[in-house]
Every structure is written in C-alpha cells, then in structure tokens.
Amino acid sequence: MNSVNKTNLTIAVIMGGVSAERAVSLRSGDAVVKALKQQNFNVTAIDELNNY
C-alpha cells in the first residue's frame, strides 16, 4: 500500500443528525475522530445538526 502524507490529508467525520440515534452517532463519531487523531490524521468533526 502507498504511504499517505497524513499532514496534508483532512478527513471529515460526519455524525449526529436528528434521528433518535443522535447520541449513539455522536459517541461513535467522537471515537472515530479520536482514533484518527492518534494516527496523526487531520480530522474535522461535523455534527449534521449544528453545522447548517
């Protein structure tokens, strides 16, 4: 696999929303963001409800 320059790559994690599963989505999205940051990726968390 080709190496990735993690400092020039930004990953957006979309989470939240307006469904009954909002809280679950936020928790799992936060876990994904944390894991990606630990791997030195630039990460942007996007909460669907609060980014309009």
N, CA and C of each residue as an Amber inpcrd file, in Angstrom:
protein
   156
   0.8430000  -1.1840000   0.0000000   0.0000000   0.0000000   0.0000000
   0.8850000   1.2440000   0.0000000   0.4790000   2.2550000  -0.7390000
   1.2290000   3.5120000  -0.7780000   1.1330000   4.2230000   0.5560000
   2.2160000   4.9000000   0.9300000   2.1690000   5.6710000   2.1600000
   1.3660000   6.9450000   1.9300000   0.7580000   7.4250000   2.9790000
  -0.0870000   8.6160000   2.9190000   0.5690000   9.7040000   3.7450000
   0.6780000  10.9100000   3.1750000   1.1640000  12.0490000   3.9300000
   0.0010000  12.5560000   4.7750000  -0.0430000  12.1200000   6.0190000
  -1.1770000  12.3900000   6.8890000  -1.3500000  13.8630000   7.2200000
  -0.2930000  14.6440000   7.1350000  -0.4080000  16.0500000   7.4870000
  -1.0810000  16.8550000   6.3770000  -1.1260000  16.3330000   5.1680000
  -1.7730000  17.0390000   4.0640000  -3.1530000  16.4860000   3.7460000
  -3.6240000  15.5470000   4.5580000  -4.8990000  14.9020000   4.3240000
  -5.8340000  15.2520000   5.4690000  -7.0130000  15.7480000   5.1450000
  -8.0140000  16.0220000   6.1680000  -9.1910000  15.0910000   5.9550000
  -9.6030000  14.4370000   7.0150000 -10.7260000  13.5110000   6.9690000
 -11.8860000  14.1330000   7.7250000 -13.0450000  14.1630000   7.1050000
 -14.2550000  14.6670000   7.7580000 -15.0360000  13.4830000   8.3110000
 -15.4050000  13.5730000   9.5680000 -16.2470000  12.5660000  10.1960000
 -17.6050000  13.2140000  10.4330000 -18.6090000  12.7070000   9.7190000
 -19.9660000  13.2520000   9.8170000 -20.7320000  12.4300000  10.8390000
 -21.3440000  13.1310000  11.7930000 -22.0440000  12.4320000  12.8770000
 -23.2140000  13.2780000  13.3550000 -24.0100000  12.6940000  14.2230000
 -25.1280000  13.4380000  14.8030000 -26.4030000  13.2170000  14.0270000
 -26.9620000  14.2840000  13.5350000 -28.2250000  14.1960000  12.8100000
 -29.4020000  14.4500000  13.7350000 -30.5900000  14.1780000  13.2470000
 -31.8050000  14.4950000  14.0050000 -32.6010000  13.2490000  14.3950000
 -32.0750000  12.0830000  14.1830000 -32.8170000  10.8580000  14.4930000
 -32.7220000  10.5210000  15.9790000 -33.4360000   9.4880000  16.3610000
 -33.3890000   9.0040000  17.7390000 -32.0160000   8.4350000  18.0770000
 -31.2100000   8.1560000  17.0850000 -29.8790000   7.5930000  17.2840000
 -28.7850000   8.6610000  17.3600000 -29.1570000   9.9090000  17.5170000
 -28.2000000  11.0170000  17.5410000 -27.0900000  10.8020000  18.5730000
 -27.4640000  10.4530000  19.7850000 -26.4780000  10.2950000  20.8550000
 -25.4770000   9.1850000  20.5270000 -25.9700000   8.0910000  19.9640000
 -25.0910000   6.9840000  19.5700000 -24.1430000   7.4350000  18.4740000
 -24.6700000   8.1680000  17.4990000 -23.8570000   8.6570000  16.3900000
 -22.7640000   9.6010000  16.8800000 -23.0970000  10.4680000  17.8220000
 -22.1070000  11.3980000  18.3600000 -21.0090000  10.6650000  19.1170000
 -21.3850000   9.6750000  19.9160000 -20.3770000   8.9130000  20.6580000
 -19.4560000   8.1270000  19.7320000 -20.0400000   7.4530000  18.7530000
 -19.1940000   6.6680000  17.8480000 -18.3590000   7.5870000  16.9610000
 -18.9210000   8.7060000  16.5360000 -18.1590000   9.6720000  15.7490000
 -16.9840000  10.2260000  16.5240000 -17.2010000  10.5310000  17.8000000
 -16.1030000  11.0110000  18.6500000 -15.0010000   9.9670000  18.7710000
 -15.3860000   8.6960000  18.8690000 -14.3960000   7.6260000  18.9680000
 -13.5730000   7.5180000  17.6850000 -14.2240000   7.6840000  16.5380000
 -13.5120000   7.6460000  15.2560000 -12.5480000   8.8220000  15.1510000
 -13.0080000  10.0030000  15.5260000 -12.1510000  11.2020000  15.4980000
 -10.9240000  10.9900000  16.3730000 -11.1280000  10.4930000  17.5800000
 -10.0110000  10.2580000  18.4970000  -9.0080000   9.2620000  17.9140000
  -9.5100000   8.1730000  17.3420000  -8.6210000   7.1520000  16.7750000
  -7.8190000   7.7030000  15.6020000  -8.4540000   8.4850000  14.7520000
  -7.7460000   9.0690000  13.6070000  -6.6870000  10.0670000  14.0620000
  -7.0260000  10.8690000  15.0630000  -6.0540000  11.8390000  15.5770000
  -4.8550000  11.1430000  16.2000000  -5.0820000  10.0060000  16.8430000
  -3.9730000   9.2470000  17.4210000  -3.0450000   8.7110000  16.3380000
  -3.5670000   8.5790000  15.1210000  -2.7620000   8.1290000  13.9860000
  -2.2050000   9.3240000  13.2010000  -2.3250000  10.5300000  13.7760000
  -1.7880000  11.7780000  13.2210000  -2.4630000  12.2510000  11.9430000
  -3.7370000  11.9200000  11.7760000  -4.5030000  12.4810000  10.6680000
  -5.0920000  13.8180000  11.1050000  -5.2560000  14.7280000  10.1490000
  -6.0320000  15.9470000  10.3950000  -7.4940000  15.5430000  10.2740000
  -8.2780000  15.8430000  11.2880000  -9.6730000  15.3980000  11.3150000
 -10.5750000  16.5870000  11.5910000 -11.6760000  16.6480000  10.8580000
 -12.7160000  17.6310000  11.1120000 -13.9840000  16.8790000  11.4770000
 -14.5110000  17.1400000  12.6640000 -15.7690000  16.5310000  13.0860000
 -16.9110000  17.4300000  12.6330000 -17.8970000  16.8380000  11.9900000
 -19.0460000  17.5940000  11.5000000 -20.3040000  17.0180000  12.1490000
 -20.9400000  17.8430000  12.9530000 -22.2200000  17.4740000  13.5640000
 -23.3090000  17.9760000  12.6250000 -24.0120000  17.0690000  11.9940000
 -25.0130000  17.4370000  10.9850000 -26.0260000  18.4560000  11.4990000
 -26.4030000  18.3590000  12.7460000 -27.4160000  19.2480000  13.2960000
 -26.8720000  20.6530000  13.5480000 -25.6100000  20.7590000  13.9400000
 -25.0490000  22.0470000  14.3360000 -24.2060000  22.7240000  13.2560000
 -24.1520000  22.1670000  12.0560000 -23.3340000  22.7650000  11.0060000
 -24.1340000  23.3330000   9.8480000 -25.3930000  23.5840000  10.0520000
 -26.2060000  24.1840000   8.9900000 -26.2220000  25.6750000   9.1380000
